[in-house]
Amino acid sequence: MKQLLIPALTGAALAWTAVAHAADSGEDLMKKNGCVACHAVDKKVVGPSFKEVAAKYKGDKTAEAKLVEKVKKGGSGVWGQVPMPPNAQVKDEDIKTMVKWVLTQ
């Protein structure tokens, strides 16, 4: 019985880890990648709030692509003179998840 229980528990733990990682929400990724150092959901910090970004791009069918590019490469001038640094170290799929989340705020 012990011989079956240990592999079963190990398999369950690995499956749970994969599910937990796959379930990272845009908000989780924002925290993990340091975005919340400059942004908050509902108030301006250094950069605009996520709600302000969502409102600005509401109805813009090209918003997701624009924002993915902006997060990846950085930029300035849209929200003031403080530049947003590039985030080239963040995986493209994670940036897309974060941008989609921001646009739902």
Buried (B, 14 or more C-beta within 10 A) or exposed (E): EEEEEEEEEEEEEEEEEEEEEEEBEBBBBBEEBEBBEBBBEEEEEEBBBBBBBBEEBEEEEEBBEBBBEBBBEEBEEEBEEEEBEEBEEBEEEBBBBBBBBBBEB
